[in-house]
């Protein structure tokens, strides 16, 4: 890694020369994204997002910085659920199908 002098002036050549660095600049803060996920899912109160993880994943052959969050179901908030009764049915996901193939 080579040290570069710091400059407040941004020019097109500097962007082209540093494309890999610039394409990995994270524009979202994890807490802001978590709040957005929660706001978007307010209509379905049984969905919960506990956290947001920041990691690198290959996308179209290039590593990209991505933020991901698992959407969990709070069984106590599911409409029509009777207290004290466990849900006995499950939904098969694409992941399960892939694992069986």
C-alpha positions as semicolon CSV with decimal commas, in nm:
position;residue;x (nm);y (nm);z (nm)
1;X;0,000;0,000;0,000
2;X;0,137;0,338;-0,101
3;X;0,079;0,655;0,102
4;X;-0,088;0,928;-0,100
5;X;-0,083;1,299;-0,018
6;X;-0,418;1,429;0,112
7;X;-0,597;1,689;-0,095
8;X;-0,940;1,847;-0,063
9;X;-0,966;1,881;-0,442
10;X;-1,141;1,591;-0,615
11;X;-1,069;1,549;-0,982
12;X;-1,186;1,290;-1,234
13;X;-0,838;1,140;-1,268
14;X;-0,817;1,089;-0,892
15;X;-1,149;0,906;-0,897
16;X;-1,043;0,686;-1,190
17;X;-0,706;0,610;-1,027
18;X;-0,875;0,509;-0,701
19;X;-1,184;0,332;-0,833
20;X;-1,137;0,022;-0,612
21;X;-1,119;0,234;-0,298
22;X;-1,407;0,461;-0,392
23;X;-1,636;0,171;-0,486
24;X;-1,587;0,031;-0,133
25;X;-1,688;0,347;0,053
26;X;-1,975;0,262;0,283
27;X;-2,257;0,515;0,247
28;X;-2,487;0,382;0,520
29;X;-2,431;0,352;0,891
30;X;-2,553;0,015;1,024
31;X;-2,775;0,179;1,289
32;X;-2,946;0,398;1,027
33;X;-3,010;0,095;0,805
34;X;-3,150;-0,099;1,102
35;X;-3,391;0,187;1,176
36;X;-3,497;0,192;0,809
37;X;-3,562;-0,183;0,806
38;X;-3,772;-0,153;1,122
39;X;-3,969;0,142;0,982
40;X;-4,039;-0,034;0,651
41;X;-4,168;-0,342;0,834
42;X;-4,392;-0,157;1,083
43;X;-4,700;-0,273;0,897
44;X;-4,613;-0,629;1,004
45;X;-4,533;-0,595;1,372
46;X;-4,417;-0,957;1,401
47;X;-4,098;-0,898;1,200
48;X;-3,791;-0,806;1,404
49;X;-3,441;-0,700;1,301
50;X;-3,186;-0,745;1,579
51;X;-2,878;-0,605;1,409
52;X;-2,705;-0,525;1,081
53;X;-2,379;-0,693;0,984
54;X;-2,121;-0,539;0,753
55;X;-1,921;-0,784;0,545
56;X;-1,771;-0,837;0,201
57;X;-1,936;-1,069;-0,050
58;X;-1,858;-1,150;-0,413
59;X;-2,103;-0,976;-0,648
60;X;-2,056;-1,028;-1,021
61;X;-1,702;-1,149;-0,963
62;X;-1,597;-0,853;-0,745
63;X;-1,591;-0,820;-0,369
64;X;-1,844;-0,565;-0,245
65;X;-1,908;-0,426;0,099
66;X;-2,265;-0,521;0,192
67;X;-2,483;-0,475;0,497
68;X;-2,720;-0,759;0,576
69;X;-2,980;-0,823;0,842
70;X;-3,185;-1,130;0,916
71;X;-3,559;-1,071;0,944
72;X;-3,690;-1,278;1,231
73;X;-4,050;-1,358;1,321
74;X;-4,163;-1,277;1,674
75;X;-4,414;-1,560;1,725
76;X;-4,587;-1,368;2,006
77;X;-4,687;-1,094;1,758
78;X;-4,825;-1,316;1,479
79;X;-5,195;-1,236;1,423
80;X;-5,437;-1,519;1,503
81;X;-5,190;-1,705;1,722
82;X;-5,344;-1,843;2,038
83;X;-5,138;-1,788;2,355
84;X;-4,957;-2,097;2,480
85;X;-4,994;-2,286;2,156
86;X;-4,687;-2,361;1,946
87;X;-4,708;-2,322;1,572
88;X;-4,671;-2,666;1,415
89;X;-4,644;-2,580;1,046
90;X;-4,337;-2,452;0,867
91;X;-4,264;-2,287;0,537
92;X;-4,004;-2,436;0,306
93;X;-3,754;-2,180;0,184
94;X;-3,535;-2,167;-0,125
95;X;-3,236;-2,237;0,101
96;X;-3,384;-2,569;0,209
97;X;-3,449;-2,663;-0,153
98;X;-3,088;-2,579;-0,249
99;X;-2,951;-2,789;0,036
100;X;-3,151;-3,092;-0,076
101;X;-3,036;-3,065;-0,438
